[in-house]
Amino acid sequence: MNIEGLLIFLLIGAIAGWLAGLLIKGGGYGLLGNIVIGIVGAVIGGSIFNALGIVAGGLIGSIVTATVGAAVLLFIVRLIKRA
């Protein structure tokens, strides 16, 4: 992966983490927190979309996939915190 690809990867993670934080109303997680949440969310979202047979391509599709996965991640974390 070249430097441009890495920067895009991190940017998608940051955007997805930020959007998921807005959707779940978990508050701000900071830049690093949003990137981590977005990257983990991309893995979760990719698995969910793959299981459903949904193919999301391109930059917007990647952001949507990562945001959905990050929102699921934050939802699960919130459920665990309450228990």
trRosetta pair geometry for C-beta under 8 A, 3 or more apart (Angstrom, degrees):
i j d omega theta_ij theta_ji phi_ij phi_ji
1 5 4.4 -124 -165 92 89 130
1 6 5.5 110 135 -58 118 84
1 9 7.4 2 -171 -20 146 144
2 5 5.1 97 54 10 69 103
2 6 7.1 -131 101 -5 37 91
3 6 5.6 -54 -147 37 33 113
3 7 6.3 34 155 -20 66 105
4 7 5.8 -55 -149 36 30 110
4 8 6.5 29 154 -17 64 106
5 8 5.8 -55 -148 37 32 110
5 9 6.2 38 152 -23 65 107
6 9 5.5 -52 -148 35 31 117
6 10 6.4 28 155 -15 65 106
7 10 5.8 -55 -146 39 31 108
7 11 6.1 33 154 -21 65 108
8 11 5.5 -54 -144 37 31 113
8 12 6.3 33 156 -19 65 104
8 59 7.9 -93 -166 -117 116 103
9 12 6.1 -55 -150 34 25 109
9 13 6.6 25 151 -17 60 108
9 39 7.6 46 164 -104 92 103
10 13 5.5 -55 -149 38 33 115
10 14 6.3 34 154 -20 67 105
10 35 5.7 -9 -157 -137 78 124
11 14 5.7 -52 -146 35 31 110
11 15 6.3 28 157 -15 65 107
12 15 5.9 -56 -145 39 29 108
12 16 6.0 26 158 -17 65 111
12 38 6.5 174 122 158 60 130
12 42 7.1 63 125 -81 116 135
12 59 7.5 -139 -93 -156 113 74
12 62 5.4 -40 -144 128 145 116
12 63 5.7 -129 -145 -85 87 72
12 66 5.8 120 154 9 99 161
13 16 5.9 -59 -142 40 26 108
13 17 6.1 25 161 -17 64 110
13 34 7.1 131 136 129 75 70
13 35 4.3 59 117 -153 120 60
13 36 7.4 69 172 -32 126 14
13 37 7.7 136 -179 69 86 53
13 38 3.2 145 -166 92 54 119
13 39 4.3 -2 -118 -50 130 77
13 41 7.9 142 -137 45 70 99
13 42 6.8 -72 -94 -22 79 125
13 66 6.7 -117 -101 -174 47 148
14 17 6.0 -56 -144 38 26 109
14 18 6.3 26 157 -18 62 110
14 31 6.2 -10 -128 -156 118 73
14 34 4.9 61 -144 112 57 115
14 35 4.9 -14 -72 -78 74 77
14 38 6.0 -92 -29 7 16 156
15 18 5.8 -59 -148 38 28 111
15 19 6.2 25 156 -16 65 109
15 34 8.0 98 -13 158 12 121
15 38 6.8 93 58 -120 49 150
15 63 5.6 -37 104 -134 128 113
15 66 7.9 83 81 87 84 130
15 67 7.7 -58 121 -70 80 105
16 19 5.8 -55 -143 39 29 109
16 20 6.2 29 158 -18 65 108
16 34 7.8 150 73 174 56 85
16 37 7.5 -156 107 108 87 82
16 38 3.5 121 69 -134 102 100
16 41 5.5 -165 141 83 126 135
16 42 6.7 112 68 -59 173 87
16 63 5.8 -161 -72 -154 90 61
16 66 3.4 -65 -107 117 162 110
16 67 4.4 -134 -142 -68 80 63
16 69 7.7 10 173 57 135 90
16 70 5.0 143 147 -8 97 143
17 20 5.8 -55 -144 38 28 110
17 21 6.4 33 154 -22 62 106
17 29 6.3 -93 163 61 116 134
17 33 6.8 169 170 119 142 63
17 34 3.1 156 98 -167 128 62
17 35 6.1 -84 2 -37 149 18
17 36 7.1 74 -96 57 148 49
17 37 3.8 111 -123 72 105 105
17 38 3.7 -87 -33 -39 88 92
17 41 6.9 172 -79 9 67 137
17 70 5.5 -144 -96 -149 50 153
18 21 5.7 -54 -152 33 29 114
18 22 6.7 29 151 -17 63 103
18 34 4.9 21 -51 -144 72 140
18 38 7.7 -4 2 -62 65 122
19 22 5.6 -54 -154 35 35 111
19 23 6.3 32 151 -18 68 107
19 63 7.6 82 7 172 153 99
19 67 4.6 -30 90 -126 130 122
19 70 7.5 102 73 73 83 135
19 71 8.0 -59 114 -57 84 103
20 23 5.5 -54 -144 38 35 112
20 24 6.0 12 164 -1 70 112
20 26 7.9 -1 127 23 79 123
20 37 6.3 -144 67 142 137 123
20 38 7.3 179 8 -86 125 69
20 41 6.2 -140 -48 -102 157 161
20 67 5.5 -173 -58 -155 86 64
20 70 3.5 -120 -43 112 161 110
20 71 4.4 -146 -135 -65 94 64
20 73 7.4 21 175 53 155 97
20 74 5.5 154 153 -4 112 136
21 24 6.4 -62 -132 50 24 94
21 25 7.8 86 167 -92 52 9
21 26 5.2 -95 -140 58 71 95
21 27 6.6 -71 -171 79 110 27
21 28 6.4 77 163 -106 152 32
21 29 5.7 -145 -88 -5 139 104
21 34 6.8 -67 -17 -104 132 96
21 37 7.4 85 -51 96 95 162
21 74 7.1 175 -88 -98 51 160
22 25 7.3 16 -175 -76 28 50
23 67 7.4 104 -8 174 144 102
23 71 5.0 -32 89 -110 139 122
24 71 5.7 171 -47 -142 107 74
24 74 4.2 -164 23 113 174 134
24 75 6.1 -138 -117 -64 124 70
24 78 6.9 -166 178 -29 123 142
26 29 7.2 18 108 -52 113 105
26 74 5.3 -115 -31 -166 150 129
26 78 6.9 -126 -96 -71 111 117
29 33 3.1 -129 152 115 98 131
29 34 5.2 144 74 -56 107 66
29 37 6.1 59 90 -12 167 139
30 33 4.5 86 56 14 84 108
30 34 6.7 -152 88 -9 39 89
31 34 5.9 -58 -147 36 26 110
31 35 6.5 26 156 -20 63 106
32 35 5.7 -54 -149 34 32 112
32 36 6.4 28 155 -16 66 105
33 36 5.9 -56 -148 38 31 108
33 37 6.1 28 156 -15 66 110
34 37 5.7 -56 -142 42 30 110
34 38 5.9 30 158 -20 65 111
35 38 5.7 -58 -145 39 27 111
35 39 6.3 24 158 -19 64 107
36 39 6.0 -55 -145 36 29 107
36 40 6.3 21 159 -9 65 108
37 40 6.1 -59 -145 44 27 105
37 41 5.8 32 154 -23 63 115
37 70 5.0 78 149 -145 90 111
37 73 6.4 179 -157 92 81 139
37 74 6.9 33 -156 -61 128 100
38 41 5.3 -57 -141 41 27 117
38 42 6.4 38 155 -30 63 98
38 66 5.2 37 -170 163 79 124
38 67 7.7 -13 -126 -78 86 53
38 70 5.4 -23 -100 -75 45 142
39 42 5.6 -43 -152 22 32 114
39 43 7.2 30 150 -14 59 98
39 66 7.6 -15 -88 -144 22 120
40 43 5.9 -52 -160 33 38 111
40 44 6.5 32 147 -13 69 107
40 69 7.4 -157 118 137 56 113
40 70 7.2 103 78 -101 78 74
40 73 5.8 99 112 -108 111 160
41 44 5.5 -56 -143 43 37 109
41 45 5.6 35 159 -18 71 110
41 66 4.9 85 104 -176 101 64
41 67 6.8 40 145 -97 141 11
41 68 7.4 151 176 73 104 42
41 69 3.6 140 -180 99 64 91
41 70 2.7 -34 -89 -58 159 70
41 71 7.2 79 -139 4 129 49
41 72 7.3 139 -134 45 86 85
41 73 5.2 -110 -86 4 81 132
42 45 5.8 -53 -135 43 26 109
42 46 6.0 32 159 -23 62 108
42 62 7.3 7 -129 -173 114 82
42 65 6.3 60 -137 113 65 98
42 66 3.8 -17 -81 -104 80 95
42 69 5.8 -179 -58 58 12 147
42 70 7.7 16 -34 -45 54 93
43 46 5.9 -54 -146 35 25 112
43 47 6.6 25 154 -17 60 106
43 69 6.7 156 61 177 43 154
44 47 5.8 -58 -154 36 30 111
44 48 6.4 27 152 -17 66 107
44 69 3.5 144 78 -159 89 104
44 70 7.5 148 53 -55 122 35
44 72 5.6 -151 141 75 136 124
44 73 5.7 169 11 -55 162 100
45 48 5.6 -54 -144 38 33 111
45 49 6.0 28 159 -14 68 108
45 64 7.9 174 -180 119 144 54
45 65 4.1 143 131 169 126 66
45 66 5.5 -147 32 -87 148 21
45 67 7.2 69 -85 51 155 38
45 68 4.5 113 -121 74 113 91
45 69 2.6 -103 -32 -33 84 107
45 70 7.2 -24 -37 -10 120 62
45 72 7.3 160 -74 19 71 123
46 49 6.0 -55 -140 42 27 107
46 50 6.0 30 158 -21 63 110
46 65 5.9 56 -70 169 62 129
46 69 6.9 -8 0 -61 59 147
47 50 5.7 -55 -143 37 27 112
47 51 6.3 27 157 -19 63 107
47 69 7.7 97 34 -111 85 122
48 51 5.9 -58 -151 35 28 110
48 52 6.4 13 156 -7 64 111
48 68 6.7 -123 73 124 142 119
48 69 6.5 -177 14 -88 121 84
48 72 7.0 150 -48 -25 151 164
49 52 5.8 -65 -147 46 31 104
49 54 4.3 -89 -160 73 85 102
49 55 7.4 129 155 -84 115 23
49 56 5.9 -68 -156 2 158 109
49 65 5.6 -53 -19 -124 149 105
49 68 7.5 102 -52 75 103 144
50 53 7.6 39 -177 -73 30 27
50 54 7.7 -87 -58 52 22 66
55 61 8.0 2 141 -170 54 146
56 61 3.3 178 164 -170 82 103
56 62 7.0 170 121 -57 104 35
56 64 5.8 -125 -165 73 149 114
56 65 4.8 175 71 -52 142 111
57 61 4.9 60 56 50 20 160
57 62 7.9 7 -166 -43 25 80
58 61 4.7 94 55 13 77 107
58 62 6.9 -135 98 -8 40 89
59 62 5.8 -56 -150 33 29 112
59 63 6.6 26 154 -16 64 105
60 63 5.7 -54 -149 36 34 110
60 64 6.3 34 153 -19 67 106
61 64 5.7 -53 -144 37 31 111
61 65 6.2 33 156 -19 65 107
62 65 5.8 -53 -145 37 29 111
62 66 6.2 23 159 -13 64 110
63 66 5.9 -58 -144 42 28 107
63 67 6.0 29 157 -22 65 111
64 67 5.8 -57 -143 37 27 111
64 68 6.3 28 158 -19 64 105
65 68 6.0 -55 -149 34 27 109
65 69 6.4 21 156 -11 62 110
66 69 5.8 -59 -147 43 31 110
66 70 6.0 31 155 -20 67 109
67 70 5.7 -54 -141 39 30 110
67 71 6.2 33 157 -21 64 105
68 71 5.8 -54 -149 34 28 111
68 72 6.6 29 152 -18 62 105
69 72 5.6 -53 -150 36 33 112
69 73 6.3 37 150 -21 65 105
70 73 5.3 -49 -147 35 35 117
70 74 6.3 32 155 -16 66 104
71 74 5.9 -53 -145 39 31 108
71 75 6.2 36 153 -22 63 107
72 75 5.6 -54 -147 35 30 115
72 76 6.4 29 155 -17 64 106
73 76 5.9 -58 -150 36 28 108
73 77 6.3 27 153 -18 65 107
74 77 5.5 -51 -143 38 33 113
74 78 6.2 37 155 -21 65 105
75 78 5.8 -54 -150 35 28 112
75 79 6.6 29 151 -19 62 104
76 79 5.6 -53 -150 34 33 112
76 80 6.4 32 152 -18 65 105
77 80 5.7 -56 -149 37 32 111
77 81 6.3 34 153 -22 65 106
78 81 5.7 -52 -146 34 31 113
78 82 6.6 31 155 -20 63 105
79 82 5.9 -57 -152 34 31 110
79 83 6.7 29 154 -22 64 107
80 83 5.9 -56 -151 30 33 111
